[in-house]
Amino acid sequence: MRYFYSADEIRSAEAPLLAALPEGGLMRRAAFGLANAIARELGAVHGRTLCAVVGSGDNGGDALWAATFLRRRGMGATAILLNPERAHPKALAAFRKSGGRVVERIPAATDLVIDGVVGISGSGPLRASAAEVFEAADQAGIPVVSVDLPSGVDVHTGAADGPHVTPALTVTFGGLKPVHALGYCGRVELIDIGLDLPASPMMAFDAEDVATRWPVPGPADDKYTQGVTGVLAGSETYPGAAVLCTGAAVAVTSGMVRYAGSAVQQVLSRWPEVIATQDHTTAGRVQAWVVGPGLGTDESAAAALRFALESDVPVIVDADALTMLSPSSPSSSSSPSSSLVNPELVAGRTADTVLTPHAGEFARLAGSPPGADRVGATRRLADRLGVTVLLKGNVTVVAVPGGDVYLNVAGGAWAATAGSGDVLSGIIGALLASGLPAGEAAAAAAFVHARAAEASAKDPGPAPVPTSASRILAHLRTALGSIL
C-alpha cells in the first residue's frame, strides 16, 4: 500500500528527527539519497555534468548538497542561484568547496538539471526567471530531476496554474504527497529518511493489495456463495453496453451473472453462461446490481434504476443512471426535483452504493465541475450523498463518505475509449457481489481495469497500439493473472 501525506503531516514527522540529529543532518541525509537517485538515473556519474537550479530555503539546500556529493564522485557540477542572497549558506559553501561553479545559465554540455526551486511549502507557478531556465533545458532536451515535487505544481492537488517543471523523475523524502499521484511528476522515487509516519486515509493499491482482496473461491464455495452479480444495462440503441458490462462481470468472477434488459439476445450470443431475462422484476436474487450503461433515460430505464436502489444489496450507478439522478442533467431543468429518479433514493440507502461519474457527469451531479482539486471535490460529493464516488480520469479518485480516499494512476490514457466505463462497472459490480466493501471494490477494479487497458495496448507486440473496450475486456483475465 502506498500512502499519501499532506505537507503539514510530513513537517510534523520531521520535527523529532530535526531535534535529534546534528544541525543540517536531515538535509544531508535526504540529499545523499537524491544524489544516489540521480546516479541511478544517469547510469554513471564520472565525466557527466549536472546543473542545479537553486531556490531559497531547504529545497535549494537539498539540490546543492546532492550536487556536492556527486561532484565528489567525479561529476561536473554547476548551479544557478535564482535568489543568491537566500541560497542555503552551508550547502552553498560545501558546493563551492567541492569545485562546483555558480553560473548564470545552463552550460551547453549539461547532462541533467536538478529542480531545487520550490519545496512542499511553496505555491503558485514558476516566476519568469525560473521558467526561462527550464524552458531552455526543455529546448535543449536535458532531463530534469525534481527535488520533492516539480516546482510550480501544487503539492496537495497536483494542479499547475501557469509555468511549471515537467521532470523525468521526482525524488521525494520520507513519504509520498498527493502531487506524486496527481501531478506532473514523471517517475517518482521515494527516499527513506527515517520518518515515523502512520497509515494515511489517502492511499493507492499496489498489485499485492489487490491480490489479497480479490475473491478467490475456496473448497466450500459454489456459484451462489461467490456472489451473484445483477446487470441492468443496454437498450435497443446501445445493446453493446450490456455485452461489455455483463462480459466484464463474467470475466472476473467464478460465481453467477444475471442480466435483465432488452439486449438479452446479444448478451446470450456472447456470454451463454449468463442467466438472462427481459424484465428486472424476474431477474432473481443477486448480491449486487450494476445499473446504467447504455440503459437510456426513459421511464422503463428509470423504473429499473428505482428497482435497484430500493433493493437491500450494493448498487453501482453508472452512465445513463447517473444522468437520471442528476438535477442538472441535459434532459431536465435546473430544479433538483426534475431528476428522473429522486436522488434521495441514493442518500437514504443502507447498502453500499457506488457512483462512477466522468468529469461531465460529476458536474451535473455536484452542480459544478471537479476543478483543480479533484480529491477535495470527490470527497465533498461522497460526504454529501453518503455514497462512494469514483471520479474517472487518468488518475481515478475513489472517495468513501467520511473516510478513505484511493488514488489509481493509470500511467496512460489507453482506457479512455468508448465503452471502457461499461467494462469498469461490470468489474466493480462483481466485486461488490463478492462482499468487498465499496471503496476497496472500486479501487481494486480501477487497478485491474487500467492493467487490462495497458495489456491490450501492448498486444500483439511491445509497441503500444490503439485499443478498444472489447480488447480491454478480452485482457481482463491476463491482467488478473499478472496480479493473483
VOTIBA-974156 format. One record per atom (N, C-alpha, C): residue in one letter; x negated, y, z negated. Coordinates in steps of 0.2 Angstrom, whole numbers, plus 5000, padded with zeros to 4 digits. Layout:
N
AXYZ
...
END
This chain:
484
M499649945000
M500050005000
M499650065000
R499750115004
R499450175004
R499850235001
Y499650264996
Y500050314993
Y499750384995
F500250434994
F500050504996
F500150554990
Y499750594989
Y499750644983
Y499750714985
S500050754981
S500050824983
S499350854981
A499250914983
A498650944981
A498550954973
D499150974970
D499050984963
D498950914959
E499250864962
E499050794959
E498350774960
I498050794965
I497350774966
I496850824962
R497050884961
R496650934957
R496750904949
S497350884947
S497350864940
S496950794939
A496950754944
A496550694944
A495750714944
E495550764947
E494850784947
E494650814941
A495050844937
A494850884931
A494450844926
P494650784924
P494250744919
P493550724922
L493450714929
L492850704932
L492450764932
L492750824933
L492350884934
L492050904927
A492450884921
A492250894915
A491650844912
A491650784915
A491250734913
A490550734917
L490550754923
L489950754927
L489550814927
P488950814928
P488550874929
P488850924934
E488750984933
E488951034937
E488751024945
G489251024949
G489151004956
G489150934957
G489150884952
G489050814953
G489650784958
L490250804956
L490850784960
L490750804968
M490550864969
M490550884976
M489950844979
R489450834976
R488950794980
R489150724981
R489550694976
R489750634977
R490250624983
A490650674984
A491050674990
A490650694996
A490250734996
A489850755002
A489350695004
F489150654999
F488750595001
F489250545005
G489850535003
G490250495006
G490450525013
L490550585014
L490650625020
L490050615025
A489450615022
A488850605026
A488850535029
N488950485025
N488950415027
N489550405032
A490050435032
A490650435037
A490450465043
I490050515043
I489850545049
I489250505053
A488850475048
A488350425051
A488650365055
R489250345052
R489550285055
R489850305061
E490150375061
E490450395067
E489950405073
L489350425072
L488850435077
L488550375079
G488450325074
G488150265075
G487450265073
A487050325074
A486350335072
A486350405071
V485850425066
V485850495065
V485150525067
H484650485067
H483950515068
H483950535076
G483750605076
G483750635083
G484350665085
R484950655081
R485550685083
R485650755080
T486050795082
T486150855079
T486950875077
L486950915072
L487650925070
L487651005068
C488251035068
C488351105066
C488951105061
A488851125055
A489351135050
A489651205051
V490351205052
V490751265052
V490951275045
V490751325041
V490751335034
V491251395032
G491751375028
G492151425025
G491951435018
S492351475014
S492151495007
S492351435003
G492051434997
G492351384992
G492051314993
D492351264989
D492151194989
D492151164995
N492651175000
N492651135006
N492051155010
G491851215010
G491251235014
G490651205010
G490651195004
G490151165000
G490051095002
D490651055002
D490550985005
D490250985011
A490451025016
A490151025023
A489351035022
L489151085018
L488451105018
L488051045015
W488351015009
W487950965006
W487950905011
A488450885014
A488450825019
A487850845024
A487850905027
A487350925032
A486650915029
T486550935023
T485950925019
T485750855019
F486150815017
F486050745016
F485850715023
L486150735028
L486050705035
L485350735038
R485250795036
R484650825038
R484050785035
R484050765029
R483550725025
R483450665028
R483950635032
R483950575036
R483650585043
G483450635045
G483150645051
G483650675056
M484150705054
M484650735059
M484550815059
G484650835065
G484550915066
G485250945063
A485150995060
A485751025057
A485751105057
T486351135059
T486451205059
T487051215055
A487151275054
A487851295050
A488051365053
I488651375054
I488951435055
I489351455049
L489151515046
L489451535040
L490051595041
L490651575041
L491151615043
L491251675038
N491051665032
N491051715027
N490451715022
P489851735025
P489251725022
P489251745014
E489551795012
E489551815005
E489851765001
R490351725003
R490651674999
R490551605000
A489951595004
A489751525005
A489551494998
H489651434997
H489451404991
H488651404990
P488451444985
P487751464984
P487251404984
K487451354979
K486951304978
K486951254984
A487451244987
A487451204993
A487151234999
L487151305000
L486851335005
L486051335004
A485851344997
A485151344996
A484851274997
A485251224996
A484951154997
A484951145005
F485451165008
F485451165016
F484851195019
R484651255017
R484151295019
R483451255017
K483451235011
K482851205009
K482651135013
S483151105015
S483151045019
S482851055026
G482851115028
G482651135035
G483251155039
G483851155037
G484451175040
G484451255042
R484751265048
R484751335050
R485451365051
V485451425049
V486051465050
V486151495056
V486651485060
V486751515067
V487351555068
E487451585073
E488051625075
E488551585079
R488251535083
R488751495087
R488451425088
I488851385090
I488751305090
I488151305096
P487551275094
P487051265099
P487251215104
A486951225110
A487151185116
A487051105115
A486551085111
A486351015110
A486750985105
T487251015102
T487550985096
T487950925098
D487850865094
D488250805095
D488950805091
L488950845085
L489550835081
L489650905077
V490250925076
V490450985072
V490750955066
I490550985060
I490950975054
I491451035053
D492051025052
D492551075050
D492551075042
G492251125040
G492251135032
G492551205031
V493051225034
V493351295034
V493851305028
V494351255028
V494851265023
V495051195020
G495051195013
G495251135010
G495951135008
I496151095003
I496851075001
I497151134998
S496851184996
S497151244993
S497351294999
G497051285005
G497151335010
G497851335013
S498051385017
S498651385021
S498651425027
G499051415031
G499051465037
G498651445043
P498651475048
P498251455054
P497551475053
L497151455058
L496451475058
L496451555060
R495951585056
R495851655058
R495451655065
A495451715068
A495251725075
A494451695076
S494051715071
S493351695071
S493251625071
A493651585067
A493551515066
A493851485072
A494451505075
A494751475081
A494351485087
E493951535087
E493451545093
E492951495093
V492651475087
V492151425086
V492451355088
F493051335086
F493251275088
F493551265095
E493751325098
E493851325105
E493251305109
A492751335107
A492051325110
A491851255110
A491951225104
A491751155103
A492251105107
D492851125108
D493351085112
D493151095119
Q492951145121
Q492751155128
Q492151125130
A491751115125
A491051085126
A491151005125
G491750985123
G491850915122
G491450885116
I491350925111
I490950905105
I491550875100
P491450815097
P491950795092
P491850825086
V492450835082
V492450865076
V492650815070
V492350825065
V492550785059
V492750835054
S493350835051
S493650875047
S493550855039
V493350905035
V493250885028
V493950895024
D494250835022
D494850835018
D495450845022
L495550895027
L496050895031
L495850945037
P496250945043
P496050985048
P496251065046
S495751105047
S495851175045
S496451205049
G496951235046
G497451265050
G498051225049
V498051165046
V498651125046
V498851115039
D499551125037
D499751125031
D499651055027
V499451055021
V499250995018
V499850955016
H500450985015
H501050945012
H501450925018
T501550965024
T502050955029
T501650925035
G501050935036
G500650915042
G500850965048
A501151025047
A501351065052
A500751115053
A500751145059
A500251195061
A500551245065
D500551305061
D500951365064
D500351415067
G500051395072
G499551435075
G498951395077
P498351425078
P497751395079
P497551345074
H497351285075
H497051235070
H496551185073
V496251155069
V495751105071
V496151035073
T495851005078
T496150935080
T495550895080
P495350865075
P494750825074
P494850755077
A494250725078
A494250645080
A494350605073
L494050635068
L494050605062
L494150655056
T494550635051
T494650675045
T494450625039
V493950655035
V493650615029
V493950655023
T494350615019
T494650645013
T494350605007
F494550635001
F494250604995
F494750594990
G494650534986
G495050524980
G495750494982
G496150524986
G496750504988
G497050534994
L497450504998
L497750525004
L498250585002
K498350635006
K498850685006
K499350675011
P499950705011
P500450695016
P500150715023
V499750765024
V499550785030
V499150725034
H498850675030
H498550625033
H498950575037
A499650575035
A500150545039
A500450585044
L500550645042
L501050695046
L500650745051
G500050755050
G499650805053
G499250785059
Y498850825061
Y498350815067
Y497750795065
C497650735062
C497050715058
C496550675062
G496850645068
G496450595071
G496450535066
R495850495067
R495750445062
R495650465055
V495850435050
V495750455043
V495350405039
E494850435036
E494450385031
E494450415024
L494650375020
L494650395013
L494050365009
I493750415005
I493150405001
I493350404994
D493150344991
D493250334984
D492750374980
I493050424976
I492550464972
I492750454964
G493150404963
G493250384956
G493850424952
L494350444956
L494950474953
L495350414951
D495650434945
D496150384942
D496850414944
L497150384949
L497750404952
L498350354951
P498950364948
P499450314948
P499750304955
A500250254955
A500650244961
A501050314962
S501150324968
S501550384970
S502150364973
P502750414973
P503350394976
P503350404983
M502750434986
M502750444993
M502150394996
M502350345000
M501950295002
M502050265009
A501550225011
A501650195018
A501450115017
F501850075020
F501750005020
F501149985025
D500749945022
D500249905026
D500549835028
A500149805033
A500449735035
A500549685029
E500049695024
E500149645019
E500749665015
D500949725014
D501549745011
D502249725014
V502149725021
V502749695025
V502849625024
A502249585024
A502249515024
A502549495017
T502349525012
T502549505005
T503349515004
R503649555008
R504349575008
R504749535013
W504449515018
W504849485024
W505149425022
P505849415024
P506149355022
P505949295025
V505649245022
V505449185025
V505849125021
P506249085025
P506649035022
P506248985018
G506548965012
G506248915008
G506648845009
P506348795006
P506648725007
P507348725006
A507648765001
A508348755000
A508848805003
D508548845008
D508948895012
D509348855017
D509848885019
D510248865025
D510448935029
K510848925034
K510948985038
K511349045035
Y511649025030
Y512049075026
Y511649105021
T511249065017
T510849095011
T510349145014
Q510149135020
Q509649185023
Q509849245025
G510549255025
G510849325026
G511149315033
V511849335033
V512249345040
V512249415042
T512049435047
T512049505050
T512649515054
G512949565053
G513549585057
G513349645062
V513549635068
V513449695073
V514049715076
L514149785075
L514749815078
L514449865083
A514349855089
A513949895094
A514249875101
G514049925106
G514149915113
G514849935115
S514949945121
S515649965124
S515549945131
E516149955135
E516149945142
E515649995145
T515550045143
T515050095146
T514350075144
Y514250055138
Y513550035136
Y513449965133
P513649915137
P513549845134
P512849825132
G512349855135
G511649845134
G511449855127
A511749905124
A511549925117
A511749865112
A512349835114
A512449775110
A512049715111
V511749705117
V511249655118
V510649665115
L510349725115
L509749745112
L509849735104
C510349765101
C510449765094
C510449695091
T510949665094
T511049595092
T510449545093
G510149555099
G509449515100
G508949535095
A508849595093
A508349605088
A508549575081
A509149575079
A509349535073
A509249465074
V509349435080
V509249365081
V508449345080
A508049395083
A507349385084
A506949385077
V507249425072
V506949425066
V507249395060
T507749355061
T508049315056
T508149245058
S508149195053
S508249125054
S508949105052
G509349165050
G510049145047
G510549145053
M511049195052
M511549195057
M511649265059
V511949275065
V512149345068
V512849335070
R513249385068
R513949385071
R514049455074
Y514349445080
Y514449505084
Y515249515085
A515449585085
A516149595086
A516149665091
G516449655096
G516449715101
G516649685108
S516649735112
S516849725119
S516349695124
A515749685121
A515149665125
A515049585124
V515649555122
V515549485120
V515149445125
Q515449445131
Q515149405137
Q514449425138
Q514249485138
Q513549505139
Q513049475133
V513349485127
V512949465121
V512849385122
L513349345123
L513349275123
L512949245129
S512949285134
S512549265140
S511749265139
R511649315134
R510949325132
R510749285126
W511149285121
W511049255115
W511549205113
P511549145115
P512149095114
P512149075107
E511649085103
E511749065096
E512149115092
V512349175094
V512749225091
V513449205090
I513749215085
I514449205084
I514849265086
A515249265091
A515549325094
A516249325094
T516549385093
T517249395094
T517349475096
Q517949485099
Q518149545102
Q518349595096
D518549575091
D518849615086
D518449615079
H518349665076
H517949665070
H518349635064
T518949635065
T519349605059
T519349535059
T519149505064
T519049425065
T518349405065
A517849445063
A517149435064
A516949385058
G517249385053
G517049335047
G516549375042
R516349335037
R515949365032
R515249375034
V514949435032
V514249455033
V513949475027
Q513349485027
Q512949515021
Q512749585023
A512749605029
A512649675031
A512949685038
W513149755039
W513349775045
W512949825048
V512849815055
V512449865059
V513049895063
V513149965063
V513649995067
V513450055071
G513650055077
G513550125081
G513150115087
P512650075089
P512350085095
P512750065101
G512850115105
G513250115111
G514050105110
L514250115104
L514950095102
L515450145105
G515250205107
G515750255109
G515950295103
T516450345104
T516650385099
T517450385099
D517750335102
D518550345102
D518750315096
E519450305096
E519750285090
E519650215088
S519550175093
S519350105091
S518650095088
A518150145091
A517550145088
A517550175080
A517950225080
A518050255073
A518350195068
A518750155070
A519050105066
A518550055064
A518050035069
A517549995067
A517050025062
L516950085063
L516450115058
L516850125051
R517450135051
R517850145044
R517850075041
F517950025045
F517949955043
F517249935039
A516749955043
A516049935040
A515949975033
L516150035033
L515950075027
L516450065022
E517050035023
E517450015017
E517349945015
S516849915018
S516649845015
S516149855009
D516049795006
D515649805000
D514949775001
V514649775008
V514049755009
V513649815012
P512949805012
P512549855015
P512749875023
V512649935024
V512849955031
V512250005034
I512049985040
I511650035043
I512050075049
V512050135049
V512450185053
V511950215058
D512050205065
D511550225070
D511950255076
A511650295080
A511850315086
A512550345086
D513050315090
D513750345090
D514050345083
A513950305079
A514250305072
A513950365068
L513350385070
L513150455066
L513550515069
T513650505076
T514050565079
T514750565076
M515050515075
M515750515072
M515750535064
L515150535061
L515150555054
L514950635054
S514650655059
S514350725059
S514850775060
P514950825055
P515350885055
P515250925061
S514650935063
S514450975069
S514250935075
S514650875076
S514450835082
S514750875088
P514450855094
P514650885100
P515450875102
S515750825099
S516450815101
S516950835095
S516650875091
S517050905085
S516950975085
S517351015081
S517251085079
S516751085073
S516551145071
S516151155066
S516351145059
S517051125059
S517351115052
S517151045049
P516951045043
P516750975040
P517350925041
S517950945041
S518550905041
S518650875048
S518250895053
S518350875060
S517950815062
S517550785058
S517250725059
S517750665061
L517550625065
L518050565067
L518150525061
V517650515057
V517650475051
V517450515045
N517850515040
N517650555034
N516950545031
P516550585031
P515850575028
P515850555021
E516450565017
E516450545010
E516450465010
L516650435015
L516550365015
L515850335014
V515450375017
V514650365016
V514450375009
A514650435006
A514450465000
A514750424994
G515350394995
G515650354990
G515450284990
R515050254994
R514950184994
R514450164988
T514550104986
T514150074981
T513650024983
A513749994989
A513249954993
A512750004996
D512149974998
D511650015001
D511950035008
T511750105010
T511850125016
T511250165019
V511150145026
V510550175029
V510750215035
L510650275036
L510750325042
L510050325045
T510050325052
T509450325056
T509450375061
P509550435060
P509550485065
P508850505068
H508950525075
H508350565078
H508450635076
A508050675078
A508050755076
A508750785078
G508950775084
G509650805086
G510150775081
E510250715080
E510750685076
E510650715069
F510050715066
F509950745060
F510250815059
A510050855064
A510350925064
A511050925063
R511450885067
R512150885066
R512450855060
L512050805057
L512250785050
L512150835045
A511550865045
A511250905040
A511550985040
G511650995047
G511851065048
G511351115050
S510651085050
S510151115053
S509551065055
P509151085059
P508551035061
P508151025055
P507750965056
P507250945050
P506751005049
G506551035055
G506051085054
G505351055053
A504851105050
A504151085049
A504151035044
D504551045038
D504450995033
D504950945033
R504750895037
R505150835039
R505350795033
V504850785028
V504950745022
V505450785018
G505350845017
G505750885012
G506450885015
A506550885021
A507250895024
A507550825024
T507250765025
T507450705024
T507650685017
R507250705012
R507450695005
R508050735004
R508150795006
R508750835004
R509350805007
L509350775013
L509950745016
L510050675012
A509550635011
A509650575007
A510050595000
D509750644997
D510050654990
D510750684990
R510850724996
R511550754996
R512050704998
L511850655002
L512350605004
L512350534999
G511850534995
G511750474991
G511550414995
V511250415001
V511050365005
V510350365007
T510150305010
T509450305013
T509450335020
V508950385021
V508950415028
V508250395031
L508350375037
L507750355041
L507750405047
L507250455047
L507150505052
L506650485057
K506950475063
K506450445068
K505950495071
G505450465073
G504950505076
G504250475076
N503750505079
N503050465079
N502850455072
V503050495067
V502950475060
V503650465058
T503850405056
T504550395054
T504550405046
V505050445044
V505150465037
V505750425034
V505650385029
V506250355026
V506250375019
A506850405017
A506950435010
A507550395007
V507350375001
V507850344997
V508150394992
P508750404991
P509050454987
P508750454980
G508550514978
G508250524971
G507650484970
G507350454975
G506750404974
G506150414979
D506050354981
D505450344985
D505450374993
V504850394995
V504850405002
V504350365006
Y504550335011
Y504050295015
Y503850325022
L503250325023
L503050355030
L502750305034
N502950305040
N502650255045
N502350285051
V501750285052
V501350315058
V501350265063
A501650285069
A501750235075
A501050235078
G500650285078
G500050285082
G500050295089
G500650305092
G500850315099
G501550325100
A501750345106
A502450355107
A502750305112
W502550235111
W502750185115
W503550165113
A503750185107
A504350165105
A504850215107
A504650275110
A505050325112
A505350315119
T505850265120
T506050245126
T506850225125
A507250235130
A507950215129
A508150155127
G508550145122
G508750085119
G508250055113
S507750095112
S507250065107
S507550075100
G507950125099
G508350135092
G508850075091
D509150055096
D509549995095
D509249935093
V508549925095
V508149865093
V508049875085
L507849945084
L507649955077
L508249945072
S508849965074
S509449955070
S509549885069
G509449835074
G509549765073
G509049735068
I508449765068
I507949735063
I508149755056
I508349825055
I508549845048
I509149805046
G509649795050
G510249755048
G510049685046
A509649655049
A509449585047
A509049585040
L508649635039
L508349635033
L508749655027
L509249705028
L509749715023
L510149655022
A510349615027
A510749555026
A510349505021
S509649505022
S509249455018
S509249475011
G509449535009
G509449565002
G508849615001
L508549635006
L507949685004
L508249755003
P508049784998
P508349854996
P508249895002
A508649945003
A508749985009
A508150025011
G507750055006
G507150085008
G506650045011
E506549985007
E506049935009
E506249905016
A506849895017
A507149865023
A506949915029
A507149975028
A507050025034
A506250035035
A505850035030
A505150045031
A504849985034
A504949925032
A504749865035
A504949865042
A505549875043
A505749875050
A505449925055
A505349985052
A504950035056
A504250015058
F503949975053
F503249955054
F503249905059
V503649855059
V503649795064
V503849825071
H504349865071
H504549895077
H504049935081
A503649975077
A503050005080
A502549955083
R502449905079
R501949855081
R502149815087
A502849805088
A503049775094
A503049815100
A503149885099
A503049935104
A502349935107
E501949935102
E501149935104
E501049865108
A501249815105
A501049745108
A501349745115
S501949775116
S502249775123
S501949815128
A501649865125
A501249915130
A500549885132
K500349835128
K499649805129
K499749745133
D500349715134
D500449655138
D500649675145
P500349655150
P499949585150
P499149595150
G498949655148
G498149665148
G498049715143
P497349735142
P497149785137
P497349855138
A497449875144
A497649935146
A498349955145
P498550005141
P499250015139
P499650025146
V500249995146
V500750015152
V501350035149
P501750065154
P502450085152
P502850025149
T503250045144
T503649985141
T504350005141
S504749965138
S505449975138
S505749945132
A506349955130
A506749925124
A506749845125
S506849825131
S506849755132
S506249725130
R505649755133
R505049725131
R504849735124
I505049785121
I504949785113
I505249735110
L505849725112
L506249665109
L505949595110
A505649585116
A505349525118
A504649515114
H504349565111
H503749565107
H503849565100
L504449565097
L504549565090
L504249505087
R504349445090
R504049385086
R503349395087
T503049415092
T502249425092
T502049475087
A502449525086
A502249575080
A502249545074
L502849505072
L502949475066
L502349415065
G502149385070
G501649335070
G500949365068
S500849425070
S500249455068
S500249485061
I500849485058
I500949505051
I500949455046
L501449405047
L501549355042
L501049295042
END
